[in-house]
């Protein structure tokens, strides 16, 4: 920020008039970290919102707020009379097709086909004998022609029965497979009315009771891990390019006043929110607090740079981000480096033995 000469002169006069009351300090060599501020909330690992894929009235609930659940454990059941009837009908159809596939119609046609095959083979044998006899001038031409006709008829009959048998077998298999698919579909539809947990976790909020209507747009419950939590932080778009996976995060919470918890950046959502103009960043605790709940508010500083030895002054001794007030009441320009909430690094303009004054508020 560029200060006009008249503004700096005004500040200088104010500083001089209050010189005797001003605090004094000298630059100190100490570690300093620069960080990005972020705010957010606590979330449970795997936390998700429970919705239904179908509409219906809540028939029964099987959990309460705070209960632990196992994966595929029942949360609640919706009334599903029509779905149950459809499932029973599909089950009966399936059983009917199983019995039909194993029934007498297929077996009877199979027996007929086997008999026709035996007759075809026998007529073929008789024809060969008749041909041998004819070669030896035994028998009449009429007998030979009759044998040939019988053999052709036997072949035609067998092929016709075999075709009917294979067609019936395919049809019965098709009906059997179709009835199985219909049964699976009706079971899946009926199962949609049973709302189950996707994870092993805890029910943090159950929003529906028996008798209430549920639609696919209705939030039913919130479920997450019972023991593992992380911080979901919102980072301004101006700071997101400084954030990297693995950076240290210092977290404070109103629930633990006076305590600072260490975490590390574990995930950066690459899509910016158009409403808040911020990015979602997740941070996992190095040592998690003993008790946490979803939606607790947090404030965080994401450390982006560290220096073990830096010439620092308190931030409230800095004027306009680039000036300090020397002991002789003269303004001096300095070049600053890393900054945290209390200290600022001075890259040039001051020495360790210089004395500066704190400007009046």
Residue pairs with C-beta under 8 A, 6 or more apart in sequence:
1 320
1 321
1 322
3 320
3 323
8 323
8 331
11 319
11 331
11 359
12 325
12 329
12 330
12 331
14 359
14 360
15 22
15 325
15 329
15 357
15 359
15 360
16 329
18 360
19 329
19 357
21 360
22 325
22 357
22 358
22 359
22 360
23 357
23 358
24 327
24 355
24 356
24 357
24 358
25 313
25 314
25 317
25 355
25 356
25 358
26 352
26 353
26 354
26 355
26 356
27 311
27 312
27 313
27 346
27 350
27 351
27 352
27 354
27 356
28 311
28 312
28 313
28 352
29 309
29 310
29 311
29 312
29 352
30 309
30 310
30 312
30 343
31 306
31 307
31 308
31 309
31 310
32 306
32 307
32 310
32 312
32 338
32 339
32 340
32 343
32 345
33 303
33 305
33 306
33 307
33 338
33 340
34 303
34 304
34 305
34 306
34 338
34 339
34 340
35 250
35 301
35 302
35 303
35 304
35 340
36 235
36 239
36 242
36 243
36 301
36 302
36 304
37 239
37 299
37 300
37 301
37 302
38 233
38 234
38 235
38 236
38 239
38 281
38 299
38 300
38 301
38 302
39 233
39 234
39 297
39 298
39 299
39 300
40 231
40 232
40 233
40 234
40 297
40 298
40 300
41 231
41 232
41 294
41 295
41 296
41 297
41 298
42 229
42 230
42 231
42 232
42 253
42 292
42 293
42 294
42 295
42 296
42 297
42 298
43 224
43 229
43 230
43 231
43 232
43 294
43 295
44 201
44 202
44 204
44 224
44 225
44 226
44 228
44 229
44 294
45 224
45 225
45 228
45 229
45 230
46 199
46 201
46 224
46 225
47 204
47 222
47 223
47 224
47 225
47 294
48 198
48 199
48 222
48 223
48 224
49 219
49 221
49 222
50 75
50 195
50 197
50 219
50 220
50 221
50 222
50 223
51 216
51 217
51 218
51 219
51 220
52 78
52 192
52 195
52 214
52 215
52 216
52 218
52 220
53 192
53 216
54 78
54 80
54 189
54 192
54 193
54 216
55 78
55 213
55 214
55 215
55 216
56 78
56 79
56 80
56 193
56 213
56 214
57 78
57 79
57 211
57 212
57 213
57 214
58 76
58 77
58 78
58 79
58 208
58 209
58 210
58 211
58 212
58 213
58 214
59 76
59 77
59 78
59 79
59 80
59 210
60 76
60 77
60 210
61 75
61 76
61 77
61 206
61 208
61 209
61 210
62 73
62 74
62 75
62 76
62 77
63 69
63 73
63 74
63 75
63 76
63 203
63 206
64 203
64 206
65 203
65 204
65 205
65 206
66 202
66 203
66 204
67 202
67 203
68 200
68 201
68 202
68 203
68 226
69 75
69 197
69 200
69 201
69 202
69 203
69 223
70 197
70 200
71 197
71 198
71 199
71 200
72 196
72 197
73 196
73 197
74 194
74 195
74 196
75 195
75 196
75 197
75 203
75 206
75 220
75 221
75 223
76 195
76 206
76 208
76 220
77 193
77 194
77 195
78 193
78 194
78 195
78 214
79 193
80 190
80 193
83 186
83 189
83 190
83 192
83 193
84 190
86 186
86 189
86 190
87 183
87 186
87 187
87 189
87 190
89 186
90 179
90 182
90 183
90 185
90 186
90 187
91 183
93 179
93 182
93 183
94 176
94 179
94 180
94 182
94 183
96 179
97 172
97 175
97 176
97 178
97 179
98 176
100 172
100 175
101 172
101 173
101 175
101 176
105 168
106 165
106 168
106 169
106 172
109 161
109 164
109 165
109 168
110 165
112 161
112 165
113 158
113 161
113 162
113 164
113 165
116 154
116 157
116 158
116 161
116 162
117 158
117 162
119 154
119 157
119 158
120 151
120 154
120 155
120 157
120 158
122 154
123 147
123 150
123 151
123 153
123 154
124 151
124 154
126 147
126 150
126 151
127 147
127 148
127 150
127 151
130 139
130 143
130 144
130 147
131 144
133 139
134 141
134 144
195 220
195 221
197 223
198 223
199 223
199 224
199 225
200 225
200 226
201 223
201 224
201 225
201 226
202 223
202 224
202 225
202 226
203 221
203 222
203 223
204 221
204 222
204 223
204 224
204 293
204 294
205 221
205 222
206 220
206 221
207 219
207 220
207 221
208 214
208 218
208 220
208 221
214 220
222 294
224 294
228 288
229 285
229 288
229 292
229 294
230 263
230 266
230 282
230 283
230 284
230 285
231 249
231 251
231 263
231 282
231 283
231 285
231 298
231 300
232 280
232 281
232 282
233 249
233 280
233 281
233 282
233 283
233 298
233 300
233 302
234 273
234 276
234 278
234 279
234 280
234 281
235 243
235 278
235 279
235 280
235 281
235 302
236 277
236 278
237 272
237 277
237 278
237 279
240 268
240 272
240 279
242 302
242 304
243 265
243 268
243 279
243 281
243 302
243 304
244 265
244 304
245 265
245 266
245 267
245 268
246 264
246 265
247 264
247 265
247 302
247 303
247 304
248 262
248 263
248 264
248 302
248 303
249 262
249 263
249 264
249 265
249 283
249 300
249 301
249 302
249 303
250 260
250 261
250 262
250 263
250 300
250 301
250 303
251 260
251 261
251 262
251 263
251 283
251 285
251 298
251 299
251 300
252 259
252 260
252 261
252 298
252 299
252 300
253 259
253 261
253 289
253 296
253 297
253 298
253 299
254 296
254 297
255 296
256 289
259 289
261 285
261 286
261 287
261 288
261 289
262 285
262 286
262 287
263 283
263 284
263 285
263 286
263 300
264 283
264 284
264 286
265 281
265 282
265 283
265 302
266 282
266 283
266 284
267 281
267 282
268 279
268 280
268 281
268 282
269 279
269 280
269 281
269 282
270 279
271 279
272 278
272 279
273 279
273 280
281 302
283 300
283 302
301 340
301 341
305 338
307 337
307 338
307 345
310 337
310 338
310 345
311 345
311 346
311 347
311 350
311 352
312 343
312 344
312 345
312 346
313 324
313 343
313 344
313 346
313 350
313 356
314 342
314 343
314 344
314 358
315 339
315 340
315 341
315 342
315 343
315 344
316 358
316 359
317 324
317 325
317 356
317 357
317 358
317 359
318 324
318 334
318 336
318 344
319 325
319 331
319 359
321 336
322 333
322 334
322 335
322 336
323 331
323 332
323 333
323 334
324 331
324 332
324 334
324 349
324 350
324 356
325 331
325 332
325 356
325 357
325 358
325 359
326 332
326 354
326 355
326 356
326 357
327 354
327 355
327 356
327 357
329 357
332 349
332 350
333 349
334 346
334 347
334 348
334 349
334 350
335 346
335 347
335 348
335 349
336 344
336 345
336 346
336 347
337 344
337 345
337 346
337 347
338 344
338 345
339 345
350 356
